[in-house]
Amino acid sequence: MPLNGTNIHPLSAHAVKLLRALRDEGPRPTQRINPGVVRRFADEHLVELVELPSPYFIHAGGKITHARITEAGIARLDELDATAPKPR
């Protein structure tokens, strides 16, 4: 449920770019992502939060939370690509 009660606004350009990066580059540590974007993605089941090995030296050998795109996230990107205006 959206924070404002009823309206869910379209994903921002930043959020769409990040979702594409998750699809193309793979999981990303959630601490590198805006917390509000992580929450929105998780609420809409566009990403799943998984524990993966940390890419950071300070956490060597430890696991931290990563965002990984789901099938629903890929479907949302396909939907956005299908409705995007075509260049002339």
QUIJO-V866493 format. One record per backbone hydrogen bond with DSSP energy under -0.5 kcal/mol. NH is the residue of the N-H (numbers start at 0). CO is the residue of the C=O. If there is no record, write none. Layout:
nh = {NH & NH}
co = {CO & CO}
This chain:
nh = {4 & 5 & 8 & 15 & 16 & 17 & 18 & 19 & 20 & 21 & 22 & 23 & 24 & 25 & 25 & 27 & 29 & 31 & 32 & 36 & 37 & 38 & 39 & 40 & 41 & 42 & 43 & 44 & 45 & 46 & 47 & 49 & 49 & 51 & 51 & 53 & 58 & 59 & 61 & 63 & 65 & 66 & 67 & 67 & 69 & 73 & 74 & 75 & 76 & 77 & 78 & 79 & 80 & 81 & 82 & 83}
co = {1 & 3 & 6 & 11 & 12 & 13 & 14 & 15 & 16 & 17 & 18 & 19 & 20 & 20 & 21 & 66 & 64 & 28 & 29 & 33 & 33 & 34 & 35 & 36 & 37 & 38 & 39 & 41 & 40 & 40 & 67 & 47 & 65 & 49 & 63 & 61 & 55 & 56 & 58 & 51 & 49 & 27 & 47 & 65 & 45 & 69 & 70 & 71 & 72 & 73 & 74 & 75 & 76 & 77 & 78 & 79}
